[in-house]
């Protein structure tokens, strides 16, 4: 397991690029007990400030990777040490392109997206489970989703339920002693892989403006997140920089 980590905004990130993450995923023996990776972005970090009880779920992850070019740019401007950006979308695309014929498990995602994904990756077999809505309040549905991952015994399980539900479910799967493989909490990444949702142009992603592209495409769902809930994380970054300058 990688051991080089960097603290940012009170969170410990692995300092791995996408290619290094892919090497770690493919190198990990399949027979090892289930582990999972998380890819926190500004929304995740803001939520962790509001709900510190979720730290246990993130701290238990095998890999913790920064999924925010926006935070990366802000930290660089403030001369803060910052880990490489390894987005869930980039990791998912790189991994699916490297896998040979095998079963990949997916929890969440609409059946239409699965159809498109299967067409793009015909050499892979997808085992798909669609849990009920409001899963955190549905104990039976939650257990079924957890047990699906355990019984499928896939080398890789994508948990595409959105945060923090996907991370909580991954933590629950990891608590099962007979669960094997790796879980990837990557949100809507598979929709990009399937081509059913368009990613921002490369220049916007590089500039840290992918959030603006998503906001323009879905303002009703994302306006509050991007314009109200997430900006305080930048204030926290400035505050961290100020504290460090006072100490030095």
ABEGO torsion letter per residue (X at the ends): XBABBBBBGGBBBBBBBAAAAAAAAAABBAABBBBBBBBBBAAAAAAAAABAAAAAAAAABABBBBBBAAAAAAAAAAGBBBBBBBBAAAAAAAAAAABBBBBBBBBEEBAAAAAAAAAABAABBBBBBBBBBGAAABAAAAAAAAAAAAAAGBABBBBBAEOAAAAAAAAAAAABAABBEBBBBAEAAAAAAAGABBBBBAAAAAAGAAAAAAAAABAAAAAAAAAAAAAAAAAAAAAAAAAAAAAX
